[in-house]
Amino acid sequence: MPFSIATIKIIEKFKDLKITNGGIIAEGLATIAFGILTPIANLLGIFIVMTVNSFGALSVGSGKSSILARKFKNYKEEASTIDTIITTLGPALGAFIGGIVISLIGFQFTFLIVGVIVFLMGMILWFYKKDV
């Protein structure tokens, strides 16, 4: 709970797109680190990586919700419905696809590949961002 409150206070100070891009990059790096540390993982290392991953996910989620609320400011009900659907179905679809991919190429390699993809997407968004 104290970590969440501290993170929310930090997020409030930044622009929505900036915090979303930073969250994407943090989540990508944490996923890469998780893939690298899997064979030699200890409890503390995994806890730190998963904490960074959670902070990144919180940043992405709050930025996404804020951007949606601003884009659909005249349609509040639609914005909340879209946000609820995306928030629920996005991770569910990711877990479904991840389960299939893990069975095909393995646990560690899946996290390394997905982490690199997420990190590269974050860097592309960072360099080619437009003000929302």
N, C-alpha and C positions, 0 to 999 in steps of 0.2 A: 504494500500500500504506500509506504513512503517513497519508493522508487517511482511509482505511477504519478503521485502528486508532484514530485520534483520534475518529472518529464513533461507533464502537462504545463507546468509553469514555464519551462524552457520553450515549449512549442508555441505558447501564446505570444512570444516576442518576435517570431519570424513570420515571413509571408508564407502563404499556403503552398505555393508551388516549390519554394525553396526548401521547406521542411519535408515535403513529399519526396523531392529528389534526394535530399540527404538521407531520408529513411530508406529509400530504395537502395542507395549505395551501401548504407550500414547493414541492411538485411542481406545484400549480396555478399559482402565481405564476411559476415558471420556464417553464412551458409558454406562458403569456400573453406573457412577455418574449421567448421564442423566436419566437412568431408576430409580435410587433411588430418585432423586430430582423432578421427574415429578409430584407427588401429591402435593408437597409443593413448586413448582417452582415459582421463581420470575424472573423478566427480567434480572437482573444482574447475577444471578446464571446460568441461561441458556446461557447468552452471554459468560461467562467465560468457561463453559463446551464446548460449540460449538467452541470457539476459540482454545482450546486445541485439540479438535477433528480435526479441520482444519489443525493445525500444524502437527498432527500425519499423516493425510492423505497426506500432502505435502511431509513429510519425506519419507513415503512409496512410493509415486509416483516417487520422484526423484531418490531414491535408485534403484527402479525397472527399471527405464529407463536407469540408468547408468550401471547396471548389464547386461541388454540386449544389450546395445551398445558395452560393452566389449566382451561379448560372441560371438556376431555376427560382430566383427570389420571388417571382410573381406566382409561382406554382408550388407552394410549400408541400402540399400533400404528395404531389408527383415526385418531388425531390426526395422526400423521406422514403417513399416506396422504392424508388430506384436505388437509393443508398442501402436500404435493407436487403434488397434482392442481391445486389452486387456483393455486399458484405458477407452474405450467407453462401451464395452459390460459387463465388470465386474460390475460396479455400476448399470447398467440397469438391469442385472440379479438379483443382490442383492435387488434392489428396488421392482422388481416383486415378488420375493420370500418373502421379508419382508412384502409386502402388504397382501399376502395370510396368512402369519403367524400371523400378527397383528389381522386380522379378526378372527382367530381361538383362540388365547390365550390372546389377549389384548396388549395394547400399552406398558405399563410399564414392564410387564413380558417379552415381546419380547426384549426390550432393555437390561434388566438384563441378559437374557440368551445369547444373541448375544455378549454382552460385555465380559461375562465370557469366552465364546468360543474364541473370538479374543485375549483376554489377555492370556489365556492358550496356544494358538498357538504361540503367541509371546514369551512366556517364554520357550516353547519347542525349538523354533528356537534359542533363546538366548543361551541355554545350550548345544545344539547339533549342533551349527553352524560349518560350514567349511569355510575356506577362499576361496572366489570366485575369 
